[in-house]
Amino acid sequence: MKTVIIGGVAGGMSAATRLRRLDERAGIVVLGRSGYVSFANCGLPYYIGDVITDRAALLLQTPASLQGRFGIDVRVKSEVVSIDRAAKSVTVRNLSTGERYIEDYDFLVLAPGAAPFVPPIPGVERALTLRNIGDTDAMAAAVDAALTRGEPTAVIMGGGFIGVELAENLTERGLTVTIVELADQLLAPLDVEMAALVEKHLVRKGVRVLTGASVSEVCSDSVGLSDGTWLPATLVIAAIGVRPETGLAEAAGLELGGRGGILVEEHQRTSDAAIFAVGDAVVKRDAITGDQALVPLAGPANRHGRLVADVIAGRAVSSKPVLGTAIVGAFGMVAAATGWTEKRARAAGRTVRIIHTHPANHAGYYPGAEGMSLKLVVDAQTDEILGAQGVGGAGVDKRIDVIATAMRGGLTASDLADLELSYAPQFGSAKDPVNMLGFIAENQRDGLTQTIQWHELNAELANGVQLIDVRTPAEYARGTVDGAINIPVDDLRARLDEVRDDVIVHCQVGLRGYLAARTLTQYGRRVRNLDGGYRTWARV
Ligand code: FAD
């Protein structure tokens, strides 16, 4: 049996090498358009930033090494230009010689990835994109050239993961960077109050961030924004997002999903039983609803590539829906997310409970503890975890990965209370931040505590609800929510006569507010605690 694979990077190469491991006799041909296969896309921004200095380190395999170890026929500069489904063959153009030839297959795997989206605005041809080694060489040369000029500047269109990574790396190289983002926040997989932390950090590190802004024109050394502002721009980069490469599939009459990717079932089969598809080009199933989703991430591409090889080799496996677990780092700050945001859950009509906490990555008494902000999005009716986000330093990755694992395993938010996680003071806390989210979820589920979100507060205050800041007078003096009176948590029992029947309490991060709420509730008051405290509220 002969399998032809189109695209030899994440999904395609995972399929090829797994198939060889399962079937020594399979014919395997990999056709890649660029001059390289199996390169480290995710490392490209760090080569631009000189963090990875050895270009060869980006090239994980070569056609020769893949032939030598796996007996795989890998052909670079070989673009598939059409698929003949009836004849079970593809037409390949050799990009070095211009020759065309026919390659037949028993099974065909499409792993063509997704192309950067470049908006149709005047002068945009000057904008650089980053997808492959060729792009990387061009961008690295452009950065080197820019650095020979007086005050090099870069405008990055798009504040997603790649835009933020490039902002860090170009700043470290000595360019003055502006991110121009159309949405009102960076990093769409985060909610606005979590993304605000990343934005502030970038600004502290010298990156200019313009949200709610768009580039309308690119000129030779500047860009124009739609509000009439002009920004100097030695370099212009488009990092607006990617579009699935579906041209071949569409021309071959394969079914596409509603969101524009190639439609596949749970064995990654397309509408043609002999043709599979994986990676950024395909529509995936959302883990919360099973709806179609585009999730252009390396994890699903690699896992699904491996899975296709299993299916071709006759193993009984099927792909799982995806959570979209993702992480990005910038100037030492980490932002990670899994599942849905609050905004997405609300837009889908879910009734949600939201939990914000601001724990340390390990016991506070052990030197070097770093803070983080965590957010859990919970279905208020079922206690299902819909999503989680974390922003901070060390340990954010671990908490989001634990929660992603819990979601995959079908645990509820309250179940997080009972997870048994590794602990010694330099690594965590006996009540780990993930456990703490579970405790709060359990309290909320059981009606022991009620919270109010930062964006709901103003409406309540306008209705005349009493707001009590239960922090110390010194903290209160440094800044509080407008209209709050100060009764420190330790004084509450003595000053009960000042507390009305219906009250909102807040502290710095939510913990003392919770204590206050428990005390006052037992004295007959209806109490809501400002979730995430003053810190979350003040952020936005
Ligand atoms: P790709 O890996 O893109 O491979 C597709 C290949 O197919 C390309 O080389 C393309 O040239 C080739 N091809 C397309 N059409 C044809 C054709 N007709 N004939 C022959 N060849 C063809 N994801 C993460 O999870 N974490 C990260 O940190 C991360 N960082 C990233 C940083 C950058 C700069 C980029 C570009 C992506 C990053 N990603 C990251 C996304 C991740 O790389 C992709 O999700 C993943 O590579 C998708 O795998 P794929 O196999 O679908 O496509």
Residues whose N, C-alpha, C, O or C-beta is under 5 A from the ligand:
A	BS01	FAD	I6 G7 G8 V9 A10 G11 G12 L31 G32 R33 S34 N41 C42 L44 P45 S78 E79 V80 A111 P112 G113 A114 L130 R131 V278 G279 D280 A281 P296 L297 A298 G299 A301 I327
